[in-house]
Amino acid sequence: MQSNPAQSNPAQSDAAQSTGLLANPPVDGRELIRFDKVTKRFGDNTVLDRLDFSVDSGKHVTLIGPSGSGKTTILRLLMTLARPDEGTIRVGGEYLTHEERGGKLVRAGEKHVREVRKNIGMVFQQFNLFPNMKVLRNITEAPVTVLGLSRDEAEQRARELLDLVGLSEHVDKYPTQLSGGQQQRVAIARALAMRPQVLLLDEVTSALDPELVAGVLDVLRDIARTTDITMLCVTHEMNFARDISDQVLMFDAGRVIESGPPEKIFSEPEQERTREFLSAVL
């Protein structure tokens, strides 16, 4: 099934298509992310309970459910900001926090983790921009230091991405000179500058004033429509989830209790818990 995001800024769409900036490795529809019996605990609280789920390359998958159901923990595990207590995670067929040595699966070293993780980008609830760096350097710093791009190449990529997110005129400003919505769009450009296979979106509008939300969601709709980047999104913006998703997963108590295309989940959910949740947020 193909997603059908709403149309947004035509100039931004042209930028994404013409530069090839956002082209990730070829999309073949194969499994890209796999959680296999993943359990994560914080003290006595089991946040994820033997979780099994997968995401195919090029797909846009949205995680919905009540606060505390484990959605953000999934993104943090993929970014290795936390590690599973049990189970394994694979990205692109490679174990993320484990590796095979002598025929056994052992805890991965930092070099292995960095190599697998470099294919993943994340946009957080808080913008996490470097306050002492101007917008351009916020976007170029990681491509230069991590990917080894030349400063000129990184700056060209950054300027094209700023055009894509509608901020080309703010290249020389510091984050504090921008609105919250503008800062979040810079954060999106920064994540895309690494040309990730997977883009993780963690409640990216939750810290914004209501009038700034639409602009950020329009940028993300445009990226979903014009690129093949695999997206894994946690959001309470249900209309946005309906627009961009190929698949929606309903979480409760650390488990997936229902999954399917957005038209099914939002119109004809099978589980009573899903119906209760949607009636409260729609």
C-alpha positions in Angstrom: 0.0 0.0 0.0 1.3 3.5 -0.8 0.9 6.4 1.5 -0.9 9.5 0.2 0.3 12.5 2.2 -1.3 15.8 1.7 0.3 18.1 -0.9 2.5 20.9 0.6 4.9 23.5 -0.6 5.6 22.8 -4.4 9.0 24.6 -4.2 10.0 22.3 -1.3 8.9 19.3 -3.3 10.9 20.4 -6.3 14.0 20.8 -4.1 13.7 17.3 -2.7 13.3 15.7 -6.2 15.8 17.8 -8.1 18.8 17.6 -5.7 18.7 13.9 -4.9 19.8 15.0 -1.5 17.4 12.7 0.3 18.1 9.5 -1.6 18.9 6.8 0.8 20.1 3.3 -0.2 17.8 1.6 -2.8 14.3 0.7 -1.4 13.6 -3.0 -2.1 10.7 -3.5 0.3 12.7 -5.9 2.4 12.6 -5.8 6.2 14.8 -3.0 7.5 14.1 -2.9 11.2 13.4 -6.0 13.4 12.6 -6.2 17.1 12.8 -9.8 18.3 11.3 -10.4 21.8 12.7 -7.1 23.1 12.1 -6.4 26.8 13.0 -3.1 28.4 12.6 -2.3 32.1 13.2 0.8 34.1 13.5 -0.4 37.7 10.4 -2.5 38.4 8.5 -1.0 35.4 8.5 -3.2 32.3 8.1 -0.6 29.5 8.4 -3.1 26.6 7.3 -6.7 27.1 8.9 -9.2 24.7 8.1 -7.0 21.8 8.1 -8.3 18.2 7.6 -6.0 15.2 9.3 -5.1 12.0 9.4 -2.2 9.5 10.0 -2.7 5.8 12.3 -0.3 3.8 10.6 2.7 2.4 7.5 2.4 4.6 6.1 5.1 6.9 5.0 3.5 10.2 3.3 5.5 13.0 3.2 4.3 16.7 0.1 5.5 18.6 -1.1 4.8 22.1 -1.3 6.3 25.6 1.6 7.9 27.3 3.9 5.4 28.9 3.0 2.6 26.5 6.6 2.2 25.3 6.5 4.2 22.0 9.3 6.6 22.7 11.4 3.8 24.2 11.4 2.1 20.9 13.0 5.1 19.2 15.5 5.5 22.1 16.5 1.9 21.7 17.1 2.4 17.9 19.3 5.4 18.7 21.1 3.3 21.4 20.2 5.9 24.0 19.0 2.9 25.9 19.7 -0.8 25.5 17.3 -3.7 25.6 17.4 -5.9 28.7 16.4 -8.9 26.6 15.9 -9.6 23.0 17.7 -8.3 19.9 17.2 -5.4 17.4 18.4 -5.5 13.8 18.8 -2.7 11.3 19.5 -3.6 7.7 20.1 -7.2 8.7 22.8 -6.2 11.2 22.4 -6.5 15.0 22.3 -3.1 16.6 23.5 -3.7 20.2 24.9 -7.2 19.7 27.4 -8.9 17.4 28.4 -12.4 16.7 31.8 -13.6 18.0 32.9 -17.2 17.9 29.5 -18.3 17.0 27.9 -16.6 20.0 25.8 -13.4 20.2 27.5 -10.9 22.6 27.1 -7.3 23.6 28.4 -5.1 20.7 31.4 -2.8 21.0 30.9 0.9 20.4 32.5 0.8 16.9 29.9 -1.8 15.8 27.1 0.2 17.3 28.2 3.5 15.6 28.5 1.7 12.2 24.9 0.4 12.4 23.5 3.5 14.0 24.8 5.9 11.3 22.0 4.8 9.1 19.4 6.2 11.5 18.5 9.9 12.1 16.2 11.2 14.8 14.2 14.4 15.4 13.5 14.8 19.1 10.6 16.6 21.0 13.1 19.2 22.1 15.2 20.7 19.2 18.6 20.0 20.8 20.4 22.5 18.5 23.8 23.8 19.4 23.1 27.3 20.8 26.6 28.5 20.1 26.5 27.5 16.4 24.7 29.3 13.6 22.0 27.4 11.6 24.4 26.4 8.8 27.0 24.9 11.2 24.3 23.1 13.2 23.6 21.2 10.0 27.1 20.7 8.7 28.9 19.7 11.9 27.9 16.0 11.9 28.3 15.3 8.1 31.9 16.8 8.4 32.9 15.1 11.6 31.1 11.7 11.2 30.7 11.2 7.5 34.0 12.9 6.5 32.4 15.3 4.0 34.3 18.3 3.0 33.1 21.6 4.4 32.1 22.8 1.0 30.0 19.7 0.2 28.4 19.7 3.7 27.5 23.4 3.3 26.0 22.8 -0.2 23.9 19.9 1.2 22.8 22.1 4.2 21.7 25.0 2.0 19.6 22.7 -0.2 18.0 21.2 2.9 17.3 24.6 4.4 15.6 25.5 1.1 13.6 22.2 1.4 12.4 23.2 4.9 11.7 26.8 3.9 14.5 28.4 5.9 17.2 29.4 3.4 17.0 33.0 4.5 18.0 32.1 8.1 21.3 30.4 7.4 23.4 32.8 9.4 21.1 33.1 12.5 21.6 31.4 15.9 18.9 29.1 17.2 17.8 31.7 19.8 16.9 34.0 16.9 14.4 31.5 15.5 10.9 30.6 16.5 10.3 27.1 18.0 8.8 25.9 14.6 11.8 27.2 12.8 14.2 25.5 15.2 12.4 22.2 14.7 12.7 22.6 10.9 16.4 23.1 11.4 16.5 19.9 13.5 14.7 18.1 10.6 17.3 19.4 8.1 20.1 18.4 10.4 18.8 14.8 10.7 18.4 14.6 6.9 21.9 15.9 6.3 23.2 12.5 7.4 21.2 10.8 4.6 19.7 8.2 6.9 17.9 5.1 5.8 15.6 5.6 8.7 14.1 8.8 10.1 12.7 8.6 13.7 10.3 11.3 14.7 9.5 11.6 18.4 6.5 13.8 19.1 8.2 16.5 17.1 5.4 19.1 17.6 4.7 18.5 21.3 7.0 21.4 22.4 5.6 23.9 19.8 2.9 26.5 20.2 -0.3 25.4 18.4 0.1 28.0 15.6 3.5 26.6 14.7 2.5 22.9 14.5 1.1 23.0 10.9 4.3 24.3 9.3 6.4 21.6 10.8 3.9 18.8 9.9 3.7 20.2 6.3 7.5 19.8 6.0 7.3 16.2 7.2 4.4 15.4 4.8 6.5 16.7 2.0 9.4 14.6 2.9 7.2 11.5 3.2 5.7 12.2 -0.2 8.9 13.0 -2.1 11.5 10.6 -0.7 12.0 6.9 0.0 13.2 7.4 3.5 11.8 4.9 6.0 9.9 6.8 8.7 9.1 5.6 12.2 6.9 8.2 13.9 5.5 8.6 17.4 2.8 11.2 17.5 -0.5 12.3 19.0 -1.3 14.2 15.8 -3.8 11.7 14.5 -4.6 13.5 11.2 -0.9 13.6 10.4 -0.6 9.9 11.2 -3.6 9.2 8.9 -1.9 11.2 6.1 1.6 9.8 6.0 1.3 6.3 7.3 1.5 3.0 5.4 0.9 1.2 8.7 -0.3 2.3 12.2 0.6 0.3 15.3 -1.5 0.7 18.5 0.6 0.2 21.6 -0.6 -0.5 25.1 1.4 -1.7 28.1 4.5 -2.3 26.1 2.9 -4.4 23.4 1.4 -4.0 20.0 -2.3 -4.8 20.4 -3.4 -3.9 16.9 -1.8 -2.9 13.6 -3.0 -2.2 10.1 -3.3 0.5 7.4 -4.5 3.9 8.7 -8.0 3.6 7.1 -8.6 0.4 9.1 -7.1 1.6 12.4 -8.9 4.9 12.4 -12.2 3.9 10.9 -12.7 0.2 11.9 -10.4 -0.7 14.8 -10.9 -4.3 16.1 -9.7 -3.8 19.7 -11.8 -2.1 22.3 -8.7 -0.5 23.8 -7.9 1.1 20.4 -11.5 2.4 20.1 -11.2 3.9 23.6 -7.9 5.6 22.9 -9.0 7.1 19.5 -12.3 8.3 21.0 -10.2 10.3 23.6 -7.8 11.9 21.1 -9.9 12.4 17.9 
